[in-house]
Amino acid sequence: IGRRLALWALAKDYKQDVVCSGPTYLTMTIKGKNVQLTFSNAGSGLISHDGQPLDWFETAGKDGKFTPALAAITGGDKITLTAKTKPVAVRFGWNEAAQPNLYNKEGLPAMPFRATGNDIK
């Protein structure tokens, strides 16, 4: 926590050019059963902190029931999800016990989010 607060102070108060936040959801594009997510605060790129497949990504179809989705990093600030059915909503880390492994290369964890409706691009 101390490191994250120090980075925040360096960036916001002392105007230094440092990454002070983990990846934050920005937009999504749905194409069939795939969803492309774009993140801000990706720093020098997205990574799986533990080297395992990305976890805690879920998609929901028209029925509103969320199920796990396969997630892969497909660019410096992009992740592509593959769902079982055509998705209308996405969520990440949406559980109080969640400890997702998505980080930026600067070592800061991604923020949980839920995106539906007007968020879809």
C-alpha distances in whole Angstrom, upper triangle without the diagonal:
4,5,5,6,9,10,11,12,14,16,16,17,19,20,19,20,16,15,12,12,13,16,18,21,24,27,29,33,35,38,40,37,35,32,30,27,26,22,21,18,19,19,21,21,20,20,20,17,19,23,24,25,23,23,22,24,27,30,33,36,39,39,35,34,31,31,29,30,30,27,28,26,29,28,25,24,26,26,29,30,33,34,37,38,38,35,35,31,28,24,21,19,21,20,18,18,18,15,17,17,17,15,16,17,14,12,11,12,14,15,17,20,24,27,31,34,33,30,33,34
4,5,5,6,9,10,11,12,14,15,16,16,18,17,18,15,15,12,13,15,18,20,24,26,30,32,35,38,41,43,40,38,35,33,29,28,24,22,19,20,19,22,23,22,22,22,19,22,25,26,28,26,26,26,28,31,34,36,40,42,42,39,38,35,35,33,33,33,30,30,28,31,30,27,26,28,29,32,33,36,37,40,42,41,38,38,34,31,28,25,22,25,24,22,22,21,19,20,20,20,17,18,18,15,14,12,14,17,18,20,24,27,30,34,36,36,33,35,36
4,5,5,6,9,10,11,12,14,15,15,17,15,16,12,12,9,11,12,16,18,22,24,28,30,34,36,39,41,39,36,33,31,27,25,22,20,16,17,16,18,19,19,19,20,17,20,22,24,26,24,24,25,26,30,33,35,39,41,42,38,37,34,34,32,32,31,28,28,26,28,27,23,23,26,26,30,31,34,36,39,41,40,37,37,33,30,27,24,22,24,25,23,23,21,19,19,18,18,15,15,15,12,10,10,13,16,17,20,23,27,29,33,36,35,32,34,35
4,5,5,6,9,10,11,12,14,15,15,14,14,11,10,7,8,9,13,15,19,21,24,27,30,33,36,38,36,33,30,28,24,22,19,17,13,15,14,17,18,17,18,19,16,19,22,24,25,22,23,22,24,27,30,32,36,38,39,35,34,31,32,29,29,29,26,26,24,26,25,22,20,23,24,27,28,32,33,36,38,37,34,33,30,27,24,21,19,22,22,20,21,19,17,17,17,16,13,13,14,11,10,8,10,13,13,17,20,23,26,29,32,31,28,30,31
4,5,5,6,9,10,10,11,13,14,14,15,12,12,8,10,12,16,17,21,23,26,29,33,35,38,40,39,36,33,30,27,25,21,19,16,18,17,20,21,21,22,22,20,23,26,27,28,26,26,25,27,30,32,35,38,40,41,37,36,33,34,32,32,32,29,29,27,30,28,25,23,26,27,30,31,35,36,39,40,40,36,35,32,29,26,23,22,24,24,22,23,22,20,20,20,20,17,16,18,14,14,12,14,16,15,19,21,25,27,31,33,32,29,32,33
4,5,5,6,9,10,10,10,12,11,13,10,11,8,11,14,17,19,23,24,28,31,34,37,40,42,41,38,34,32,29,26,22,20,16,18,17,19,21,21,22,23,21,24,26,29,30,27,28,28,29,32,35,37,41,43,44,40,40,36,37,35,34,34,31,31,28,30,28,25,24,27,28,32,33,37,38,42,43,42,39,38,35,32,29,26,25,27,27,25,26,25,22,23,22,21,18,17,17,14,14,13,15,18,18,22,24,28,30,33,36,35,32,34,35
4,5,5,6,9,10,10,11,9,10,7,7,5,8,11,14,16,20,21,25,28,31,34,37,39,38,35,31,29,25,23,19,16,13,15,13,15,17,18,19,21,19,22,24,27,28,25,26,26,27,30,32,35,39,41,42,38,38,35,35,33,32,32,28,28,25,27,25,21,20,23,25,29,30,34,36,39,40,39,36,36,32,29,27,24,23,25,26,25,26,24,21,21,20,19,15,14,14,11,12,10,13,15,16,20,22,26,28,31,34,32,29,31,32
4,6,5,6,8,9,10,10,11,8,8,5,7,11,14,15,19,20,24,27,30,33,36,39,37,34,31,28,25,22,18,16,12,15,14,17,19,19,21,23,21,24,26,28,29,26,26,26,27,29,32,34,37,39,40,37,37,34,34,32,32,32,29,28,26,28,25,22,20,24,25,29,30,34,35,39,39,38,35,34,31,28,26,23,22,24,25,24,25,24,22,21,21,20,16,15,17,13,14,12,14,15,15,19,21,24,26,29,32,30,27,30,30
4,5,5,5,7,8,9,11,10,11,8,11,15,18,19,22,23,27,30,34,37,40,42,41,38,34,32,28,26,22,19,16,19,17,20,22,23,24,26,24,27,30,32,32,30,30,30,30,33,35,38,41,43,44,40,40,37,38,36,36,36,32,32,29,31,29,25,24,27,29,32,34,38,39,42,43,42,39,38,34,32,29,27,26,28,29,27,28,27,25,25,25,23,20,19,20,16,17,15,18,19,19,22,24,28,29,33,35,33,30,33,33
4,6,6,5,6,6,8,7,9,8,12,15,18,19,23,23,27,30,34,37,40,42,41,38,35,32,28,25,22,19,15,18,15,18,20,22,23,26,24,27,29,31,32,30,31,30,31,34,36,39,42,44,45,42,42,39,39,37,36,36,32,32,29,30,27,24,23,26,28,32,34,38,39,43,44,43,39,39,36,33,31,28,27,30,31,29,30,29,26,26,25,23,20,18,18,15,16,15,18,20,20,24,26,29,30,34,36,34,31,34,33
4,6,6,5,5,6,6,7,6,10,13,16,16,20,20,24,27,30,34,36,39,38,35,32,29,25,22,19,15,12,15,13,16,18,20,22,24,23,27,28,30,31,28,29,29,29,32,34,36,39,41,43,39,39,36,37,35,34,34,30,29,26,28,25,21,20,24,26,30,32,35,37,41,41,40,37,36,33,30,28,26,26,28,29,29,30,28,26,25,24,22,19,16,17,14,16,14,17,18,18,22,23,27,28,31,33,31,28,30,30
4,6,5,8,9,9,10,9,11,15,17,17,20,20,24,28,31,34,37,40,39,36,33,30,26,23,20,16,14,17,16,19,21,22,25,27,26,29,31,33,33,30,31,30,30,33,34,37,39,41,42,39,39,37,38,36,35,35,32,31,29,30,27,24,22,25,28,31,33,37,38,42,42,40,37,36,33,30,28,27,26,28,30,28,30,28,27,26,26,24,21,19,20,17,19,16,19,19,19,22,23,26,27,30,32,30,27,30,30
4,6,8,11,12,13,12,14,18,21,21,24,24,28,31,35,38,41,44,43,40,36,34,30,27,24,20,18,21,19,22,24,26,28,30,28,32,34,36,36,33,34,33,34,36,38,40,43,45,46,42,43,40,41,39,39,39,35,35,32,33,31,27,26,29,31,35,36,40,42,45,46,44,41,39,36,34,32,30,29,31,32,31,32,31,29,29,29,27,24,22,23,20,21,19,22,22,22,25,27,30,31,34,36,33,31,34,34
4,6,9,10,13,12,15,19,21,22,26,26,29,33,36,39,42,45,44,41,37,35,31,28,25,21,18,21,19,21,24,26,28,30,28,32,34,36,36,34,35,35,35,38,40,42,45,47,48,45,45,42,43,41,40,40,36,35,32,33,30,27,26,29,32,35,37,41,43,46,47,46,42,41,38,36,34,32,31,33,35,33,34,33,31,30,30,28,24,22,22,19,21,20,23,24,24,27,29,32,33,36,38,36,33,36,35
4,7,9,11,11,14,18,20,20,23,23,27,30,33,37,39,42,42,38,35,32,29,25,22,18,16,19,16,19,22,24,26,29,27,31,33,35,35,32,34,33,33,36,38,40,43,45,46,43,43,41,41,39,38,38,34,33,30,31,28,24,23,27,29,33,35,39,41,45,45,43,40,39,36,34,32,30,30,32,34,33,34,32,30,30,29,26,23,20,21,18,20,19,22,22,23,26,27,30,31,34,36,33,31,33,32
4,6,9,10,14,17,19,20,23,23,27,30,33,36,39,42,41,38,34,31,28,25,21,18,15,17,14,16,19,22,24,26,25,29,30,33,33,31,32,32,33,36,37,40,43,45,46,43,43,40,41,38,37,36,33,31,28,29,26,22,22,25,28,32,34,38,40,44,44,43,40,39,36,34,32,30,30,32,34,33,34,32,29,28,27,25,21,18,18,15,18,17,20,21,22,26,27,31,31,35,36,34,31,33,33
4,7,9,12,15,16,18,21,21,24,27,30,33,36,39,38,34,31,28,25,22,18,15,12,14,11,13,16,18,21,24,23,27,28,30,30,28,30,30,30,33,35,38,40,43,44,41,41,38,38,36,35,34,30,28,25,26,22,19,18,22,25,29,31,35,37,41,42,40,37,37,34,31,30,28,28,31,32,32,33,30,28,26,25,22,19,16,15,13,16,16,19,19,21,24,26,29,29,33,34,32,29,31,30
4,6,9,12,14,16,19,20,23,26,29,32,34,37,36,33,30,26,23,20,17,14,10,12,9,11,14,16,18,21,19,23,24,27,27,25,27,27,27,31,33,36,38,41,42,39,39,36,36,33,32,31,27,26,23,24,21,17,17,20,23,27,29,33,35,39,40,38,35,35,32,29,28,25,25,28,29,29,29,27,24,23,22,19,16,13,12,9,12,12,15,16,18,22,23,27,28,31,33,31,28,30,29
4,6,8,10,12,16,16,20,23,26,29,31,34,33,29,26,23,20,17,13,11,7,8,6,9,11,13,15,17,17,20,21,24,24,22,23,23,24,27,29,32,35,37,38,35,35,32,32,29,28,27,24,23,19,21,18,14,14,17,19,23,25,29,31,35,36,35,32,31,29,26,24,21,21,24,26,25,26,23,21,19,18,16,12,9,10,7,10,9,12,13,14,18,20,23,24,28,30,28,25,27,26
4,7,10,11,15,16,20,23,26,29,32,35,33,30,27,24,21,18,14,12,8,10,9,12,14,14,16,18,17,21,22,24,25,22,23,23,23,26,28,31,34,37,38,34,34,31,31,29,28,28,24,24,21,23,20,17,16,19,21,24,26,30,31,35,36,35,32,31,28,25,23,20,20,22,24,23,24,22,19,18,18,16,12,11,12,9,10,8,11,12,13,16,18,22,23,27,29,28,25,27,27
4,7,8,12,14,17,20,23,26,29,31,30,27,23,21,17,15,11,9,6,8,9,12,13,12,14,16,15,19,20,22,22,19,20,19,20,23,25,27,31,33,34,30,30,27,28,25,25,25,21,21,18,20,19,16,14,16,18,21,23,26,28,31,32,31,28,27,24,21,19,17,16,19,20,20,21,18,17,15,15,13,10,9,11,9,9,6,8,8,9,13,15,18,20,23,26,25,21,23,24
4,6,10,12,16,18,21,24,26,29,27,24,21,18,15,13,9,9,6,7,8,11,11,9,11,13,12,16,17,18,18,15,16,16,16,19,22,25,28,30,31,28,28,24,24,22,21,21,18,17,15,18,16,13,11,14,15,18,19,23,25,28,29,28,25,25,22,19,16,14,13,16,18,18,18,16,14,12,12,9,6,6,9,8,8,4,5,5,7,10,12,16,18,21,24,24,20,22,22
4,7,9,12,14,17,20,23,25,23,20,17,15,11,9,6,6,5,5,8,11,9,8,10,12,12,16,17,18,17,14,15,14,14,17,19,22,25,27,29,26,25,22,22,20,19,18,15,15,12,14,13,11,8,10,11,15,16,20,22,25,26,25,22,22,19,16,14,12,12,15,18,18,19,16,14,12,11,8,7,6,10,10,10,8,7,4,6,9,11,14,15,19,21,21,17,18,19
4,6,10,12,16,18,21,24,23,20,16,14,10,9,5,5,6,8,11,14,12,11,13,15,16,19,20,20,19,15,16,15,14,16,17,20,23,25,27,23,24,21,21,20,19,19,16,16,14,16,15,13,10,11,12,15,16,20,21,25,25,24,20,20,17,14,12,11,12,14,17,18,19,16,15,13,14,11,10,10,14,14,14,11,9,6,5,8,8,11,12,16,18,17,14,16,16
4,6,8,12,15,18,20,19,16,13,11,7,6,5,6,9,10,13,16,14,12,15,16,17,20,21,21,19,15,15,14,12,14,15,17,20,22,23,20,21,18,19,18,16,17,14,15,14,15,14,13,10,10,10,13,14,17,18,22,22,20,17,16,13,11,10,9,12,13,17,18,20,17,17,14,15,12,12,12,16,17,17,14,12,8,7,8,7,9,9,12,15,14,10,12,13
4,7,11,14,17,20,20,17,13,11,7,5,5,6,9,11,14,16,15,14,17,19,20,24,24,24,21,18,19,17,15,16,16,19,21,22,24,22,23,20,21,20,19,19,16,17,15,15,14,14,10,10,11,14,15,18,19,23,23,20,17,16,14,12,13,13,15,17,20,22,24,20,20,18,18,15,15,15,18,19,19,17,15,12,11,12,10,11,10,12,14,12,9,10,10
4,7,10,13,16,17,14,10,8,6,5,7,9,13,13,17,19,16,15,18,20,22,25,25,24,22,18,19,18,15,16,15,17,18,20,22,20,21,19,20,19,17,18,15,16,15,15,14,14,11,10,11,12,13,16,17,21,20,17,15,13,12,11,12,13,17,17,21,23,25,22,22,19,20,16,17,17,20,22,22,20,18,14,14,14,11,11,9,10,12,10,7,7,7
4,7,10,13,13,10,7,5,4,6,9,12,15,15,19,20,18,16,19,20,22,25,24,23,20,17,18,17,13,13,12,14,15,17,20,18,19,17,18,17,14,15,13,14,14,13,14,15,12,9,9,9,10,13,14,17,16,14,11,11,10,9,11,13,16,17,21,24,25,22,22,19,20,17,18,18,21,23,23,21,19,16,15,15,12,11,8,9,11,10,7,6,6
4,7,10,11,8,6,5,7,9,12,15,19,18,21,22,20,18,21,22,25,27,26,25,21,19,20,19,15,15,13,14,15,16,19,18,20,18,18,18,15,16,14,15,15,13,14,16,14,11,11,9,10,12,13,16,15,12,10,10,11,11,14,16,19,20,24,27,28,24,25,22,22,19,21,21,24,26,26,25,23,19,19,18,15,14,11,11,12,11,9,6,5
4,6,7,6,4,6,9,12,15,18,22,21,24,25,22,20,22,23,26,28,26,25,21,19,19,19,15,14,11,12,12,14,17,16,17,16,16,16,13,14,14,15,16,15,17,19,16,13,12,10,9,10,10,13,12,8,7,8,10,10,14,16,20,20,23,27,28,25,26,22,23,21,23,23,26,28,28,27,24,21,21,19,17,15,12,11,11,12,11,7,8
4,6,5,6,8,11,14,18,21,24,23,26,27,23,22,23,24,27,29,27,26,22,20,21,21,17,16,13,14,13,15,18,18,19,18,18,18,14,15,15,15,17,15,17,20,18,15,13,10,10,10,11,13,11,8,9,11,13,13,17,19,22,23,26,30,30,27,28,25,25,23,25,25,28,30,31,29,27,24,24,22,20,18,15,15,15,16,14,11,10
4,6,8,11,14,17,21,24,27,26,29,29,26,24,25,25,29,30,28,26,22,21,21,21,17,16,13,13,11,13,16,17,17,17,16,17,14,14,15,16,18,17,20,23,21,17,15,12,11,9,9,10,8,6,8,10,13,14,17,20,23,23,26,30,30,27,29,25,26,24,27,28,30,33,33,31,29,25,26,24,21,19,17,16,16,18,17,13,13
4,7,10,13,17,20,23,26,24,28,28,25,22,23,23,26,27,25,23,19,18,18,18,14,12,10,11,10,12,15,15,15,14,13,13,10,11,12,14,16,16,19,22,20,16,14,10,8,6,5,7,6,5,6,10,12,12,15,17,20,21,23,27,27,24,25,22,23,21,25,26,28,31,30,29,26,23,24,22,20,18,16,15,16,18,17,14,15
4,7,10,13,16,20,23,21,24,25,21,19,20,20,23,24,23,21,17,15,16,16,13,12,10,12,12,15,17,17,17,15,14,13,10,10,10,11,13,12,15,18,16,13,10,7,6,5,6,9,9,8,8,11,12,11,14,15,19,20,23,26,26,23,24,20,21,19,21,22,25,28,27,26,24,20,21,20,18,16,15,15,16,18,16,13,13
4,6,10,13,17,19,18,22,22,19,17,18,18,22,23,22,20,17,15,15,15,11,11,9,11,12,15,17,16,16,14,14,13,10,10,9,11,12,11,14,16,14,10,8,6,5,7,8,11,11,9,8,10,10,9,11,13,17,17,21,24,24,21,22,19,19,17,19,20,23,25,25,23,21,18,18,17,15,13,11,12,14,15,12,10,10
4,7,10,14,16,15,18,19,16,14,16,17,20,22,21,20,17,14,15,16,12,13,12,15,16,18,21,19,20,17,17,15,12,12,10,10,10,9,10,13,10,7,6,4,6,9,11,15,15,13,11,13,12,10,13,13,17,18,22,25,25,22,22,18,18,15,17,17,20,22,23,21,19,16,17,16,15,14,12,13,15,15,12,10,10
4,7,10,13,12,16,17,14,12,14,15,18,21,20,19,16,13,14,14,11,12,12,15,17,19,21,19,20,17,17,15,13,13,10,10,10,10,10,11,8,6,5,6,8,11,13,17,17,15,13,13,12,9,11,11,14,16,20,22,23,19,19,16,16,13,14,15,17,20,20,18,16,13,13,13,11,12,10,12,14,14,11,10,10
4,7,10,9,13,14,12,11,14,16,18,21,20,20,18,15,16,16,14,16,16,18,20,22,25,22,23,20,20,19,16,16,13,12,10,10,9,9,6,5,7,9,11,15,17,21,21,19,16,16,15,12,13,13,16,18,21,23,24,21,20,17,17,13,14,13,16,18,18,17,15,12,13,14,12,13,12,14,16,15,12,11,11
4,7,6,10,12,10,9,12,14,16,19,19,20,18,15,16,16,14,16,17,20,22,25,27,24,24,21,21,20,17,17,14,13,11,12,10,9,5,6,8,11,13,17,19,23,23,21,19,19,16,14,13,12,15,17,20,22,23,19,18,15,15,11,11,10,13,14,15,13,12,9,10,12,11,13,13,16,18,17,13,14,14
4,5,8,11,10,10,14,16,18,21,21,22,21,18,19,19,17,20,20,23,25,28,30,27,27,24,25,23,21,21,17,17,14,15,12,10,7,9,12,15,17,21,23,27,27,25,22,22,19,17,16,15,17,19,22,23,24,21,20,17,17,13,12,10,13,13,15,13,12,10,11,13,13,15,15,18,20,18,15,16,16
4,5,9,9,9,13,15,16,19,20,21,21,18,19,19,18,21,23,26,28,30,32,29,29,26,26,24,23,22,19,18,15,16,14,11,8,11,14,17,19,23,25,29,29,28,25,25,22,19,18,16,17,20,22,23,24,20,19,16,16,12,10,8,10,10,12,9,10,9,10,13,14,17,18,21,23,22,18,20,19
4,6,5,6,9,12,13,17,17,19,18,15,17,18,17,20,22,25,28,30,32,29,29,25,25,23,21,20,16,15,11,13,10,7,5,9,11,15,17,21,23,27,28,27,24,24,22,19,18,16,17,20,22,23,23,20,18,15,14,10,8,5,8,9,10,9,10,9,11,14,15,18,18,22,24,23,19,20,19
4,5,8,11,14,14,18,18,20,20,18,20,21,20,24,25,29,31,34,36,33,33,29,29,26,24,23,19,17,14,15,12,8,8,12,14,18,21,24,27,31,32,30,28,28,26,23,22,19,20,23,25,26,26,23,20,18,16,13,10,6,7,7,10,9,11,11,14,17,18,21,22,25,28,26,23,23,23
4,7,10,13,14,17,17,19,19,18,21,22,22,25,27,30,33,35,37,34,34,31,30,27,25,23,19,17,13,14,11,7,9,12,15,18,21,24,27,31,32,31,29,30,27,24,23,21,22,25,27,28,28,24,22,19,16,13,11,7,6,7,10,11,13,14,17,20,21,24,24,27,30,29,25,25,24
4,7,10,12,15,14,16,16,14,17,19,18,22,23,27,29,32,34,31,31,27,26,23,21,19,15,13,9,10,8,4,6,9,11,14,17,21,24,27,29,28,26,27,24,21,21,18,19,23,25,26,25,22,19,16,14,11,9,6,6,8,10,11,12,12,15,18,19,21,22,25,27,27,23,23,22
4,7,9,12,12,13,12,11,13,15,15,18,20,24,26,30,31,28,28,24,23,20,18,16,12,10,7,9,8,6,6,8,9,12,14,18,21,24,26,25,23,24,22,18,17,15,16,19,21,23,22,18,16,13,10,7,6,4,6,9,10,10,10,9,13,15,16,19,19,23,25,25,21,21,21
4,6,9,8,10,10,9,12,14,14,18,21,24,27,30,31,29,28,24,22,19,17,15,12,10,7,11,10,9,10,11,10,13,15,18,21,24,26,26,24,25,23,19,18,15,16,19,21,22,21,17,14,11,8,6,5,6,6,9,9,10,10,10,14,16,18,20,21,25,28,28,24,24,24
4,6,5,6,7,6,9,12,13,17,19,23,26,30,30,28,26,22,20,17,15,13,11,9,9,12,13,12,13,13,11,14,15,17,20,22,25,25,23,25,23,19,17,14,14,18,19,20,18,15,12,9,5,5,6,8,9,12,10,11,10,10,14,15,17,20,21,25,28,28,25,25,25
4,6,8,10,9,11,13,15,19,22,25,29,32,32,30,28,24,22,19,18,17,14,13,12,16,16,15,15,16,15,17,18,21,23,25,28,29,26,28,25,21,19,15,14,18,19,19,17,14,11,9,5,6,6,8,8,10,8,9,8,10,14,15,18,21,23,27,30,31,27,27,28
4,5,9,9,11,14,16,19,23,26,29,33,33,30,28,24,22,19,18,16,15,14,14,18,18,18,18,18,17,19,19,21,23,25,28,29,27,29,26,23,21,17,16,19,19,20,17,14,11,10,6,9,10,12,12,14,11,13,12,14,17,18,21,23,25,29,32,33,29,30,31
4,7,9,11,15,16,20,23,26,29,33,33,31,29,25,22,19,18,15,13,12,12,15,16,16,17,17,15,17,18,19,22,24,27,28,27,29,26,23,21,18,18,21,21,22,20,17,14,12,8,10,11,13,12,15,13,15,14,15,19,19,22,24,26,29,32,33,30,29,30
4,6,8,12,14,17,20,23,26,30,30,28,25,22,19,15,15,12,11,11,12,15,17,18,18,17,15,16,16,17,19,21,24,26,24,26,24,21,19,16,16,19,19,21,18,15,13,11,8,10,12,15,15,18,15,17,15,15,18,19,21,23,24,27,31,32,28,28,29
4,6,10,11,14,16,20,23,26,27,25,22,19,16,12,11,8,7,7,10,13,15,16,16,15,12,12,12,13,15,17,20,22,20,23,21,18,17,14,14,18,18,20,18,15,13,10,8,9,12,15,16,19,17,17,15,15,18,17,19,20,22,24,27,29,25,25,26
4,7,8,11,14,18,21,24,25,22,20,17,14,11,10,8,6,7,8,12,14,15,14,13,10,11,10,12,14,17,19,20,18,20,18,14,13,10,11,14,15,18,16,12,11,8,6,6,10,13,14,17,15,15,12,11,14,13,15,17,18,21,24,25,22,22,23
4,6,9,12,16,19,22,22,20,18,14,12,8,8,8,7,10,12,15,17,18,17,15,12,12,11,13,13,16,18,19,17,19,17,13,11,8,8,11,12,14,13,9,9,6,6,8,11,15,17,19,17,16,13,12,13,12,14,15,17,19,23,25,22,21,23
4,6,10,13,17,20,20,17,15,11,10,7,8,9,9,12,14,17,19,19,18,16,13,13,11,13,13,15,17,18,16,17,14,11,8,5,5,8,9,11,10,7,8,6,8,9,13,16,19,20,18,16,13,11,12,9,11,12,14,17,20,22,19,20,22
4,7,11,14,17,17,15,13,9,8,6,6,7,7,10,12,15,17,18,16,14,10,10,8,10,10,13,14,15,12,14,11,7,6,5,7,9,11,14,14,10,11,9,11,10,14,16,19,21,19,18,14,12,12,10,10,10,12,14,17,19,16,16,18
4,7,10,14,14,11,9,6,5,4,5,8,9,13,15,17,20,21,19,16,13,12,9,10,8,10,12,12,10,11,8,6,5,6,9,9,11,15,15,12,14,12,14,14,17,20,23,25,23,21,18,15,14,11,11,9,11,12,16,18,16,15,18
4,7,10,11,9,8,5,6,6,6,10,11,14,16,18,20,22,19,16,13,12,8,9,6,8,9,9,6,7,6,4,6,9,12,11,14,18,18,16,18,16,18,17,20,22,25,27,26,24,20,17,17,14,12,10,10,10,13,16,14,13,16
4,7,7,5,5,4,6,9,9,13,14,18,20,21,24,25,23,20,17,15,12,11,8,9,8,8,5,6,5,6,9,12,14,13,15,19,20,18,21,19,21,20,23,26,29,31,29,27,24,20,19,16,14,11,10,9,12,15,14,13,16
4,5,6,7,7,9,12,12,15,17,20,22,23,25,27,25,22,19,16,13,12,9,9,6,6,4,5,7,9,12,15,18,17,19,23,24,22,24,22,24,23,27,29,32,34,33,30,27,24,23,20,17,14,13,11,12,16,15,14,17
4,5,8,10,12,15,15,19,20,23,26,26,28,30,27,24,22,20,17,16,13,12,9,8,7,6,9,12,14,18,21,19,21,25,26,24,27,25,28,27,30,32,35,37,36,33,30,26,25,22,19,15,14,11,11,15,16,14,17
4,6,9,11,15,16,19,21,25,27,28,30,32,29,26,24,22,18,17,14,13,10,11,10,9,10,13,15,18,20,18,20,23,25,24,26,25,28,27,30,33,36,38,36,34,30,27,26,22,20,16,15,13,14,18,18,17,21
4,6,10,13,14,18,19,23,25,26,29,30,27,24,22,20,17,17,13,13,11,11,9,8,8,10,12,15,17,14,16,20,21,20,23,22,25,24,27,30,33,35,33,31,27,24,22,18,16,12,12,10,12,16,16,16,19
4,7,10,12,16,18,22,24,26,28,30,27,24,21,20,16,16,12,11,11,12,10,10,9,11,11,14,16,13,15,18,19,18,21,20,23,23,26,29,32,34,32,30,26,23,22,18,16,13,14,13,15,19,18,18,21
4,7,9,13,15,18,21,23,25,26,24,21,18,17,13,13,10,10,11,12,9,10,8,8,8,11,12,10,12,16,16,15,18,17,19,19,23,25,29,30,28,26,22,20,19,15,14,11,12,12,15,18,17,17,20
4,6,10,12,16,19,21,24,26,23,21,17,15,12,11,8,8,10,12,10,12,11,10,10,11,13,12,13,17,17,15,17,16,18,18,22,25,28,30,28,26,22,20,19,16,15,13,14,15,18,21,19,19,21
4,7,9,13,16,18,21,23,21,18,15,13,10,9,8,9,11,13,11,14,12,10,10,10,11,11,13,16,15,13,15,13,15,15,19,22,24,27,24,23,19,17,18,15,15,14,15,16,19,22,20,19,21
4,6,10,13,15,18,20,18,15,11,10,6,6,5,7,10,11,10,13,11,9,10,10,12,13,15,19,18,15,16,13,14,14,18,20,23,25,24,22,19,17,17,15,15,14,14,16,19,21,18,17,19
4,7,10,12,16,18,17,14,10,8,5,5,7,9,12,14,13,16,14,12,13,12,14,16,18,21,20,16,17,14,13,13,17,19,21,24,22,22,19,17,18,17,17,16,17,18,21,23,20,19,20
4,7,9,12,14,13,10,7,6,4,7,9,12,15,15,14,16,15,12,12,11,13,15,17,20,19,16,15,12,11,10,13,15,17,20,19,19,16,14,16,15,15,15,16,18,21,22,19,18,19
4,6,9,11,11,9,5,5,7,9,12,15,17,18,16,19,18,15,15,13,15,18,20,23,22,18,17,14,12,10,13,14,15,19,18,18,16,14,17,17,17,18,18,20,23,24,21,19,19
4,6,8,8,6,4,6,9,12,15,18,20,20,19,20,19,16,16,14,16,19,22,24,23,19,18,14,12,9,11,11,12,16,16,16,15,13,16,17,17,18,18,21,24,24,20,19,19
4,7,8,5,5,6,10,12,16,19,21,20,19,21,20,17,18,17,19,22,25,27,27,23,22,18,16,13,14,14,15,18,19,19,18,16,19,19,19,20,19,21,24,24,20,19,18
4,5,5,7,9,13,16,19,22,24,22,21,23,22,19,20,18,20,23,26,28,28,24,22,19,17,13,14,12,13,16,17,18,17,16,18,20,20,21,20,23,24,24,20,19,18
4,6,9,12,15,18,22,25,26,25,23,24,23,20,20,18,20,23,26,27,27,24,22,18,16,13,12,9,10,13,14,15,15,14,17,19,19,21,21,23,25,25,21,20,19
4,7,10,14,17,20,24,24,23,21,21,20,17,17,15,18,20,23,25,25,22,20,17,15,11,11,9,11,13,15,14,14,12,14,16,16,18,17,20,22,21,17,17,16
4,7,10,13,16,20,21,19,17,18,17,14,15,14,17,19,22,25,25,21,20,16,15,11,12,11,13,16,17,16,15,12,14,15,15,16,15,18,20,19,16,15,14
4,7,10,13,17,18,17,15,17,15,12,13,12,15,17,20,22,22,19,18,14,13,10,12,12,15,17,17,17,15,12,14,14,14,15,14,17,19,19,16,15,15
4,7,10,13,15,14,13,15,14,11,13,13,16,18,21,24,24,20,20,16,15,13,15,16,18,21,21,20,18,15,17,16,15,15,15,16,18,19,16,14,14
4,6,10,11,11,10,12,12,9,11,11,14,16,19,22,22,18,18,15,15,13,16,18,20,23,22,21,19,16,17,15,15,14,13,15,17,19,16,14,15
4,7,9,9,9,13,13,11,13,14,17,18,20,24,23,20,21,18,18,16,20,21,23,26,26,25,22,19,20,19,17,16,16,16,19,21,18,16,17
4,5,7,7,10,11,10,12,13,16,17,19,23,23,20,21,18,19,18,22,24,26,29,28,26,23,21,21,19,17,15,15,15,17,20,18,16,17
4,7,8,12,13,13,15,16,19,19,21,24,24,22,23,21,22,21,25,27,30,32,31,30,26,24,24,21,20,18,18,17,19,22,21,18,20
4,6,9,11,12,15,17,20,20,22,26,26,23,25,23,24,23,27,29,31,34,33,31,28,25,25,22,20,18,16,15,17,20,19,16,18
4,7,9,11,14,17,20,20,23,26,27,24,26,24,25,23,27,28,31,33,33,31,28,25,24,22,19,16,15,13,14,17,16,13,15
4,6,7,11,14,17,16,19,23,24,21,23,21,22,21,24,26,29,31,30,28,25,21,21,18,16,13,11,9,11,14,13,11,13
4,7,11,14,17,16,19,23,24,22,24,22,24,22,25,26,30,31,31,28,25,22,20,18,14,11,9,6,7,11,10,8,11
4,7,11,14,12,16,19,21,19,21,19,21,19,22,23,27,29,27,25,22,18,17,14,11,7,6,5,7,10,9,9,12
4,7,10,10,13,17,18,15,17,15,17,15,18,20,23,25,24,21,18,15,14,11,8,6,5,7,10,12,10,10,13
4,7,6,10,13,14,12,14,12,15,13,16,18,22,23,22,19,15,12,11,8,6,4,6,9,13,14,12,13,16
4,5,9,11,12,9,10,8,11,10,13,15,19,20,18,16,12,9,8,5,5,6,9,12,16,17,14,15,18
4,6,8,9,5,7,6,10,10,12,15,19,20,17,15,11,9,8,5,7,9,12,15,19,20,18,19,21
4,7,9,7,10,10,13,13,16,19,22,23,21,18,14,12,10,6,7,8,11,14,17,19,17,18,21
4,5,5,9,10,14,15,17,21,24,24,21,19,15,14,12,9,10,11,15,17,21,23,21,22,25
4,6,9,11,15,16,18,21,24,24,21,18,15,14,13,10,12,14,18,20,24,25,23,25,28
4,7,10,13,15,17,21,23,23,20,18,15,15,14,12,15,16,20,22,26,28,25,27,30
4,6,9,11,14,17,20,21,17,15,12,12,11,9,12,14,17,20,24,26,23,24,27
4,7,9,11,15,17,18,14,13,9,10,11,10,13,16,19,22,26,27,24,25,28
4,6,8,12,15,16,13,11,8,8,9,9,12,14,17,20,24,25,22,23,25
4,6,10,12,13,10,10,7,8,11,11,14,17,19,23,26,27,24,24,25
4,7,10,12,10,9,6,6,9,10,13,15,17,21,24,24,21,21,22
4,6,8,6,5,4,5,9,12,14,17,19,23,26,26,22,23,24
4,5,6,6,7,7,11,14,16,19,20,24,27,26,23,23,23
4,5,7,9,11,15,18,20,23,24,28,30,30,26,27,26
4,6,9,11,14,18,20,24,25,29,32,31,27,28,28
4,7,10,13,16,19,22,24,28,31,31,27,28,29
4,7,9,13,16,19,21,25,28,28,24,26,26
4,7,9,13,16,18,22,25,25,22,23,24
4,7,9,13,15,19,22,22,18,20,21
4,6,10,13,16,20,20,16,18,20
4,7,10,14,17,18,15,17,19
4,7,10,14,14,11,13,16
4,7,10,12,9,11,14
4,7,8,6,8,11
4,6,6,6,10
4,5,6,9
4,5,8
4,6
4
